[in-house]
Amino acid sequence: MLSINAHTRLCAVIGNPVEHSLSPAIHNAAFQKLGLNYVYLAFRVESLPGAVAGMRALGNLRGFSVTIPHKVSIIPLLDEVDPTARLIGSVNTIVVEQGKLTGSNTDASGALRALKEGGAMLKGQRVLMVGSGGAARAIAFALAMEPPPIRIEGLTILGILDDERRTLAADVRTKTSLHVEEGPMTDEALRETMRDSQVLIHCTPVGMHPKVTDRCVPAKFLEPHLTVMDIVYNPLDTQLLKDAKAAGCRTIRGIEMFLNQAIGQFELWTGQKAPADVMRAVLESSFSR
């Protein structure tokens, strides 16, 4: 059991809502596994400036996960933001060091690590991204910021929100040298783009529990040459991933991105290698299959 005392370091997730968050379970299990005098809590935050003032004022604070709706609005309240998070325009991790607050984005690094560990061949490949929200933005910049010798050839973004999709594509084009195309998500566009792409990344909430049979990518368009990653992690095997497996595609579950972003946070806060097996076990026991 965790032993709380005057030397315990505090980490937490801030957002609104946070009641559903699994971050306390996975991080506390990891702290306990390594025998670290840390504890992780969840704080529902409505007044972000007040919360940040508290981070500066209180001792023993070590780090925070930042979730909806604060990932963007917290940036001007921080002392430093690392280059990747600055480029993406959102922060999901804060490290507190002697009252100094530094923001990072482990969604980006977590997604890239999940793709590589899942066997996705990215060098010189074309990637289709379905969706254009916050997760899509982090993944798009993660792909675009890989050095040219190992970077993808191009990215196509399809989505239903025209302004959001166009803004993301324009931002990636402007801030990086990656070739980016975008368009509305229609069956025709999906069919044609999937035929010419090697990697498909699904970045919408479609298929999330409880609507586990929903899909926005028709199964008939999936072909064996594709690697398919779905960022939805509940259920572990979404309808899209089931369809992709049946079509002979390589598949990568959303839990891999979730896990790797949490590992990145843990290692930033503690300076120690995260017990990934313990964190994975907690996650896998929590989601509907």
Residue pairs with C-beta under 8 A, 6 or more apart in sequence:
1 32
2 28
2 31
2 32
2 39
3 37
4 39
5 37
7 37
7 60
8 37
8 38
8 39
8 60
9 36
9 37
9 38
9 39
9 60
9 61
9 62
9 269
10 38
10 39
10 40
10 41
10 58
10 60
10 61
10 62
11 27
11 38
11 39
11 40
11 41
11 61
11 62
11 63
11 64
11 65
11 269
12 40
12 41
12 42
12 43
12 64
12 65
13 21
13 23
13 24
13 40
13 41
13 42
13 43
13 64
13 65
13 66
13 67
14 43
14 45
14 48
14 51
14 64
14 65
14 66
14 67
14 70
15 21
15 44
15 45
15 66
15 67
15 68
15 69
15 70
16 44
16 45
16 46
16 68
16 69
16 70
17 44
18 42
18 43
18 44
18 45
18 67
19 42
19 44
21 42
21 67
22 282
22 283
22 286
23 40
23 42
23 65
23 262
24 40
24 41
24 42
25 282
25 286
26 262
26 279
26 282
26 283
27 38
27 40
27 262
27 265
27 266
27 279
28 39
28 40
29 278
29 279
29 281
29 282
30 266
30 274
30 275
30 278
30 279
31 38
31 39
31 40
31 270
33 275
33 278
34 270
34 272
34 275
36 270
36 272
38 62
38 269
38 270
43 51
45 51
45 70
48 70
48 73
48 74
48 77
49 77
52 74
52 77
52 78
52 101
55 61
55 64
55 94
55 96
55 101
56 99
56 101
61 96
62 95
62 96
62 269
63 93
63 94
63 95
63 96
63 265
63 268
63 269
64 93
64 94
64 96
65 92
65 93
65 265
66 74
66 91
66 92
66 93
66 94
66 103
67 92
68 134
71 90
71 91
71 92
71 134
72 89
72 90
72 91
74 91
74 94
74 103
75 81
75 85
75 86
75 89
75 90
75 91
75 103
77 101
78 91
78 94
78 101
78 102
78 103
79 100
79 101
79 102
80 100
80 101
80 102
80 103
81 91
81 102
81 103
81 104
82 102
82 103
82 104
82 105
84 104
84 105
84 108
84 109
84 141
84 142
84 145
85 91
85 103
85 104
85 105
85 108
87 141
87 145
87 175
87 176
88 105
88 108
88 137
88 138
88 141
89 137
89 171
90 105
90 107
90 134
90 137
90 138
91 103
91 104
91 105
92 104
92 105
92 106
92 107
92 138
92 261
92 265
93 103
93 104
93 105
93 106
93 264
93 265
93 268
94 101
94 102
94 103
94 104
95 101
95 102
95 104
95 268
95 269
104 264
104 268
105 138
106 260
106 261
106 262
106 263
106 264
106 265
106 268
107 134
107 135
107 138
107 139
107 257
107 261
108 138
108 139
108 141
108 142
108 145
109 142
109 260
109 261
109 264
110 257
110 258
110 259
110 260
110 261
110 262
110 263
110 264
111 135
111 138
111 139
111 142
111 231
111 257
111 260
111 261
112 139
112 142
112 143
112 146
113 256
113 260
114 229
114 252
114 256
114 257
114 259
114 260
115 122
115 199
115 201
115 227
115 229
115 252
116 122
117 256
117 260
118 227
118 229
118 250
118 251
118 252
118 256
119 227
119 250
119 252
120 199
120 227
120 229
120 250
120 252
121 198
121 199
121 227
122 143
122 146
122 150
122 151
122 152
122 199
123 149
123 150
123 151
123 152
124 152
124 153
125 152
125 153
125 197
125 198
125 199
126 152
126 153
126 154
126 155
126 156
126 196
126 197
126 198
126 199
127 143
127 152
127 154
127 155
127 156
127 197
127 198
127 199
127 200
127 201
128 155
128 156
128 158
128 193
128 194
128 197
128 199
128 200
128 201
129 136
129 139
129 140
129 155
129 156
129 157
129 158
129 201
129 203
130 158
130 159
130 185
130 190
130 200
130 201
130 202
130 203
130 204
130 216
130 217
131 159
131 202
131 203
131 204
132 157
132 159
132 161
132 164
132 165
132 168
132 169
132 182
132 203
133 164
133 203
133 204
135 203
135 231
136 157
136 159
136 168
136 201
136 203
137 168
137 171
139 201
139 203
139 231
140 155
140 157
140 168
140 172
140 180
141 172
141 175
141 176
143 151
143 152
143 155
143 178
144 151
144 155
144 172
144 175
144 176
144 177
144 178
144 180
145 176
146 152
148 177
151 178
152 178
152 199
153 179
154 178
154 179
154 180
154 181
155 172
155 178
155 179
155 180
155 181
156 180
156 181
156 182
156 183
156 193
156 197
157 165
157 168
157 169
157 180
157 181
157 182
157 183
158 165
158 182
158 183
158 184
158 185
158 189
158 190
158 193
159 165
159 182
159 184
159 185
159 204
160 184
160 185
162 184
165 182
165 183
165 184
166 182
168 182
169 180
169 181
169 182
172 178
172 180
173 180
183 189
185 216
187 218
187 221
190 217
190 218
190 221
191 218
191 221
194 200
194 217
194 221
194 222
194 223
194 226
195 223
197 226
198 225
198 226
198 227
199 226
199 227
199 228
199 229
200 217
200 226
200 227
200 228
200 229
200 244
201 228
201 229
201 231
202 216
202 217
202 228
202 229
202 230
202 231
202 232
202 240
203 231
204 216
205 232
206 214
206 215
206 216
206 232
207 213
207 214
207 215
207 216
207 230
207 232
207 238
207 239
207 240
208 232
208 234
208 238
209 234
209 235
209 287
209 288
212 235
212 238
212 239
212 288
213 239
214 239
215 238
215 239
215 240
215 243
217 240
217 243
219 243
219 246
219 247
222 228
222 243
222 244
222 247
222 249
223 247
223 248
223 249
224 247
224 248
224 249
225 249
226 244
226 247
226 249
226 250
227 249
227 250
227 251
227 252
228 240
228 241
228 244
228 249
228 250
228 251
228 252
229 251
229 252
229 253
229 254
229 256
229 257
230 238
230 240
230 241
230 251
230 252
230 253
230 254
231 254
231 257
232 238
232 240
232 254
233 253
233 254
233 255
233 257
233 258
233 283
233 287
234 254
234 287
234 288
235 287
235 288
235 289
236 253
236 254
236 255
236 284
236 287
236 288
236 289
237 253
237 289
238 254
241 251
241 253
244 251
245 251
255 280
255 283
255 284
255 287
258 283
259 276
259 279
259 280
259 283
262 274
262 279
263 274
263 276
263 279
266 272
266 274
266 279
267 273
267 274
